[in-house]
């Protein structure tokens, strides 16, 4: 699935595109990938598919500069979504799922909320929306209370989060 360009006024997506993105995520070192629908980092609204492979670790973070709210809708699979207070205590642990009436399929959070996600199913596809612009150096603040991605302690920390579901 190639990135959108200005000549595409409409982009359709479904299972075929999800499968292509899942293969890309499986081959990615971070075990996840995004597919943007917005045309550039400066767009005022960022819309994208966030594809996660089980075991990926998205460390706790928040968006404060500028403050950004976020919405996630699960299109395939199941994820865990955690929120935290400033001390690093889990304030909520949510299981979100596509096509399963036992669980909600989406979540919306206010700006400045510490949060982390991971795939519970083998693969998960989320539709995510948040305000732009995107600035790689200031888009998010990583939590000082959690190990960064790639840290030797990250796997154990993720397991401790999953135990709270």
N, C-alpha and C positions, 0 to 999 in steps of 0.2 A: 504494500500500500504506500504509494508515494505521497510526499507532503503536498498539501494543497497549494495552488498558485492562484493568482488573481483572475485567471481565465475560467476557473471553475466556479460558476455561480451556485451550483448545487453539488453536494457530495453525499452519496448514499453509502451506508455501511451496514454490515451484518455479519453472519457467521463466516463467510469466506474471508472477509477482511480481518475478523477477529483471529482466525487461524493463522493468517500470515503474520500478524503482530505477535501472537503467542510464540511462533517459531523464532521471531526476532528476539523476544524477551528470553527465551530458553537459551539462546546463544550469547546473551549479554552478560558481562561479568557481574552486574548488579542484580540479575535475574528479574528485570523489569524493563519496560520501555513505554514511551509516550508517543502518541500520534496527534499532532496539532491540527485543528481545524481553523484556528485563527491564522492570519497571514503573516504576522511578525510579532516580535517581542514587544513592540510599542502599541499594539492593538489594545483598546480599552477593556475588552472582555476576552479572556482566554478560555477556550473550549477545547478539550482534548480527551482522547482515550488514554487511560492509564492501565497498562496491562502488567499484571503481577504473577509471578511464578511462586509456588509454595516455597517458603524458606527465605524469601527476600526480606531484608530488614530496612524499613524506612524509619530512621531514628526519629524520636520525638523532636518536634520543631513547631515554630509558630511564625506567623507573618505579621510584622509590626511596622515595617518601614518601606512603603506605606502600609497602614493597616489593611488587611485583606480578609474578607470572608471567603468561605469555600463551600461548594456543594459537591457531593458525590452521589451518583446513582449506579447501582450494581447492575450490569447488563448480562453478565455470565459469571457463575461461580459464587464464591462466598469469601468475605473478608472479615477481619477483626479490625475494629476502629477503637482506639484508646484515647482518652483525654486525661490530662494531668494538671495538678496544681503547681505552683512555683517551686514547691519543695520536692517535686518529682513523684508524689503519690498519685496513683491512678484514681481519678475521680469518676470515671465511667469506662466500662468495657462493653462494647456492642458487637454483636454478630449481625452482619448485614448480608443478605443473599438475594440473588435473582431467582424469580419464579418459585419462591418458597413462602407460602403465607404464614409460616411460623415466625418469620423474621422480617424486619423492615428491609426495604430495598434501597434506601437512601438516607443521607444525613446532610444537614446544613449546619455549619459552625460560624460563629462570629469571629471577627478579627482578634488576634492576640491569644487564641486558645492553643495551649500546647496539645499536640496530637501526633499520633503515629498510626500507621496501617500496615497490615500484612495479609497475604493470601492464606485462607484456611483450606480452600480446595486446591487441587493440583494447579489450576490456573484460575485467574479472575480478571474480568474486564470491567473497568469502571469508566463512567462518563463523568468528567470533572469540569467544573466551571469556577473561575475566580477572576477577580479584576486584574487587568494589566496595569502598567507595563511590567515586563519581566526584566529584572536586572540581576544577573547571576550572582553578584557579590552581596546583594542586599535583599534578595527575595525571601529568604527565611533565616531565622535564628535557630541554631541547633541548641538543644537543651543541655545545660551543663551537668544535669543529673543522670545522663544516660551515655553509654559508650557510643562513639561515632561509628559510622558505617565502616566496615573493614577491621575494626578493633577485635582483638582476640576474645574480649568479653561480650561481644554483641550477641552471639548465639545463645549464651546462657541468659542474657538479659531478655531476649525475645521469648525464650521458653518461660521465664518468670512472668512475663506479660500474658502469654497464652494461658497460663495456669489460673488467671483471674477471670476467664470467661465462664 
